[in-house]
Amino acid sequence: MDFPCFLSDIDECSSSPCQHHGTCVDGIAGYTCSCADGYIGTHCDTGGKSGRTLCLIELTTGTTSTAGGAGATMVVVVVVVVVVVVVVVVVVVVAVAVAVVVVVVAVVVYLESRCYLF
């Protein structure tokens, strides 16, 4: 027995969720906002003429946009995390190099004490 489908897509853009002249793009069970220049965020609610402007590089598309406020905070957090990761990697590499040198020196000293070298 076949049952007809009574589900219908709701226009989530009817409530105009995008702020600052953003364009709402309706989807299936959701929407996205295409923000005007100078604004970012789910509802185009971050940015504008706040006096501070920061150029953001979106990692997925390589495009740039300007933002301030919460967007700037997110960029600072990402930069700090990247710097911390790089520092940790450098420390680990240096520690491994030091450990290798210590082992080589210990082997040379041992062999030298046994009269195997020199």
Backbone hydrogen bonds in HBPLUS format (Angstrom, degrees):
<---DONOR---> <-ACCEPTOR-->    atom                        ^
c    i                          cat <-CA-CA->   ^        H-A-AA   ^      H-
h    n   atom  resd res      DA  || num        DHA   H-A  angle D-A-AA Bond
n    s   type  num  typ     dist DA aas  dist angle  dist       angle   num
A0014-SER N   A0011-ASP O   3.23 MM   3  5.72 167.9  2.25 113.6 117.2     1
A0016-SER N   A0013-CYS O   2.93 MM   3  5.23 164.4  1.96 117.7 121.4     2
A0019-GLN N   A0043-HIS O   2.82 MM  24  5.80 172.3  1.83 144.8 147.5     3
A0022-GLY N   A0019-GLN O   3.04 MM   3  5.55 141.7  2.19 113.4 124.1     4
A0023-THR N   A0034-SER O   2.79 MM  11  4.98 164.4  1.81 147.2 145.5     5
A0034-SER N   A0023-THR O   2.74 MM  11  4.98 171.4  1.74 151.0 153.8     6
A0025-VAL N   A0032-THR O   2.77 MM   7  5.25 163.7  1.79 167.8 171.0     7
A0032-THR N   A0025-VAL O   3.00 MM   7  5.25 152.5  2.08 139.1 147.8     8
A0027-GLY N   A0030-GLY O   2.80 MM   3  5.09 150.7  1.89 151.0 143.7     9
A0039-TYR N   A0036-ALA O   3.10 MM   3  5.83 152.7  2.17 148.8 148.7    10
A0048-GLY N   A0038-GLY O   2.78 MM  10  5.15 149.6  1.87 147.4 146.7    11
A0040-ILE N   A0046-THR O   2.75 MM   6  5.20 154.9  1.81 151.1 159.5    12
A0046-THR N   A0040-ILE O   2.99 MM   6  5.20 155.9  2.05 166.4 160.7    13
A0044-CYS N   A0041-GLY O   3.21 MM   3  4.65 168.9  2.22  97.5 100.6    14
A0054-LEU N   A0067-ALA O   2.80 MM  13  5.31 143.6  1.93 148.9 161.2    15
A0067-ALA N   A0054-LEU O   2.96 MM  13  5.31 147.1  2.07 141.3 151.8    16
A0056-LEU N   A0065-SER O   2.83 MM   9  5.43 175.7  1.84 169.8 171.0    17
A0065-SER N   A0056-LEU O   3.14 MM   9  5.43 147.1  2.26 141.0 150.0    18
A0058-GLU N   A0063-THR O   2.97 MM   5  5.63 162.6  2.00 165.4 169.4    19
A0062-GLY N   A0058-GLU O   2.80 MM   4  5.28 149.5  1.89 149.8 157.8    20
A0073-THR N   A0069-GLY O   3.09 MM   4  6.44 151.3  2.18 147.3 156.0    21
A0074-MET N   A0070-ALA O   3.00 MM   4  6.26 153.7  2.07 147.5 153.7    22
A0075-VAL N   A0071-GLY O   3.11 MM   4  6.41 154.9  2.18 146.0 152.2    23
A0076-VAL N   A0072-ALA O   3.04 MM   4  6.30 159.3  2.08 149.3 154.6    24
A0077-VAL N   A0073-THR O   2.98 MM   4  6.24 158.0  2.03 149.8 155.6    25
A0078-VAL N   A0074-MET O   2.96 MM   4  6.20 160.8  1.99 150.2 155.1    26
A0079-VAL N   A0075-VAL O   2.90 MM   4  6.12 162.3  1.93 152.8 157.6    27
A0080-VAL N   A0076-VAL O   2.92 MM   4  6.11 161.5  1.95 150.7 155.8    28
A0081-VAL N   A0077-VAL O   2.95 MM   4  6.16 161.6  1.98 151.2 156.1    29
A0082-VAL N   A0078-VAL O   2.96 MM   4  6.17 161.8  1.99 150.9 155.8    30
A0083-VAL N   A0079-VAL O   2.94 MM   4  6.16 161.5  1.97 151.5 156.5    31
A0084-VAL N   A0080-VAL O   2.94 MM   4  6.15 161.6  1.97 151.8 156.7    32
A0085-VAL N   A0081-VAL O   2.94 MM   4  6.16 161.4  1.97 151.7 156.7    33
A0086-VAL N   A0082-VAL O   2.96 MM   4  6.18 161.3  1.99 151.0 156.0    34
A0087-VAL N   A0083-VAL O   2.93 MM   4  6.16 161.6  1.96 151.5 156.6    35
A0088-VAL N   A0084-VAL O   2.92 MM   4  6.14 161.1  1.96 151.4 156.5    36
A0089-VAL N   A0085-VAL O   2.95 MM   4  6.18 160.6  1.99 151.2 156.3    37
A0090-VAL N   A0086-VAL O   2.96 MM   4  6.19 161.5  1.99 152.1 156.9    38
A0091-VAL N   A0087-VAL O   2.92 MM   4  6.15 161.2  1.96 151.9 157.0    39
A0092-VAL N   A0088-VAL O   2.96 MM   4  6.18 159.2  2.00 150.7 156.1    40
A0093-VAL N   A0089-VAL O   2.95 MM   4  6.16 162.2  1.98 151.8 156.6    41
A0094-VAL N   A0090-VAL O   2.94 MM   4  6.15 163.3  1.97 153.2 157.5    42
A0095-ALA N   A0091-VAL O   2.90 MM   4  6.07 158.4  1.95 147.7 154.1    43
A0096-VAL N   A0092-VAL O   2.95 MM   4  6.17 157.7  2.00 151.4 156.8    44
A0097-ALA N   A0093-VAL O   2.99 MM   4  6.21 158.9  2.03 147.7 153.8    45
A0098-VAL N   A0094-VAL O   2.91 MM   4  6.14 159.3  1.95 152.6 157.9    46
A0099-ALA N   A0095-ALA O   2.96 MM   4  6.15 157.1  2.02 145.1 151.6    47
A0100-VAL N   A0096-VAL O   2.97 MM   4  6.23 155.2  2.04 150.0 156.1    48
A0101-VAL N   A0097-ALA O   3.03 MM   4  6.31 160.8  2.07 149.2 154.1    49
A0102-VAL N   A0098-VAL O   2.93 MM   4  6.17 161.2  1.96 152.9 157.9    50
A0103-VAL N   A0099-ALA O   3.02 MM   4  6.23 159.0  2.07 148.3 153.5    51
A0104-VAL N   A0100-VAL O   2.96 MM   4  6.18 164.3  1.98 153.3 157.5    52
A0105-VAL N   A0101-VAL O   2.91 MM   4  6.09 166.5  1.93 154.9 158.5    53
A0106-ALA N   A0102-VAL O   2.94 MM   4  6.08 157.8  1.99 145.9 152.4    54
A0107-VAL N   A0103-VAL O   2.95 MM   4  6.18 155.9  2.00 150.8 156.8    55
A0108-VAL N   A0104-VAL O   2.96 MM   4  6.19 161.8  1.99 152.3 157.3    56
A0109-VAL N   A0105-VAL O   2.92 MM   4  6.11 165.6  1.94 153.9 157.6    57
A0110-TYR N   A0106-ALA O   2.97 MM   4  6.09 158.7  2.02 144.5 150.6    58
A0111-LEU N   A0107-VAL O   2.88 MM   4  6.08 169.6  1.90 154.1 156.9    59
A0112-GLU N   A0108-VAL O   2.81 MM   4  5.90 154.9  1.87 148.4 156.3    60
A0113-SER N   A0109-VAL O   2.92 MM   4  6.08 150.0  2.01 143.8 151.5    61
A0114-ARG N   A0110-TYR O   3.15 MM   4  6.41 130.5  2.41 139.4 152.3    62
A0114-ARG N   A0111-LEU O   3.19 MM   3  5.07 134.8  2.40  92.7 105.2    63
A0116-TYR N   A0111-LEU O   2.93 MM   5  5.24 164.0  1.96 160.2 155.2    64
A0115-CYS N   A0112-GLU O   3.12 MM   3  5.02 161.0  2.16 102.8 107.5    65
